[in-house]
Amino acid sequence: MQIEVVKSKIHRVKVTGADLDYVGSITLDDDLMAAAGIIPGERVYIVNVNNGERFDTYTISGGSGTGSVVLNGPAARRVQKGDVVIIIAYAQMTPEEAQTFKPQIVFPNESTNLLK
């Protein structure tokens, strides 16, 4: 049996943009993704602290040191620039693996989205 557990989390970053006309995804700072162990194209879940919205999308590179957190395409309707979001990636594993697995959780500077 496989279960889903939290693999990675970027806790409380500020949305820097919302681009409705883009094809989809979330553009993230490369440093944030690397610190959390998230790769481009990976499915992530977005939790909007400001309005309670929860949805999923996939990641794309936003460059290193940019602080980028941009929701693109239809997801742009679920956020506003300045909203605070939590980004979560899950992994499937056996219950035995889950007992010893340690997720990568990142707490960036909430004002700049950069690592402290």
Sequence and secondary structure as in RCSB ss.txt:
>XXXX:A:sequence
MQIEVVKSKIHRVKVTGADLDYVGSITLDDDLMAAAGIIPGERVYIVNVNNGERFDTYTISGGSGTGSVVLNGPA
ARRVQKGDVVIIIAYAQMTPEEAQTFKPQIVFPNESTNLLK
>XXXX:A:secstr
  EEEEEEEEEEEE  EEETTS SEEEE HHHHHHHT  TT EEEEEETTT  EEEEEEEE  TT   EEEEGGG
GGG  TT EEEEEEEEEE HHHHHH   EEE   TTT    
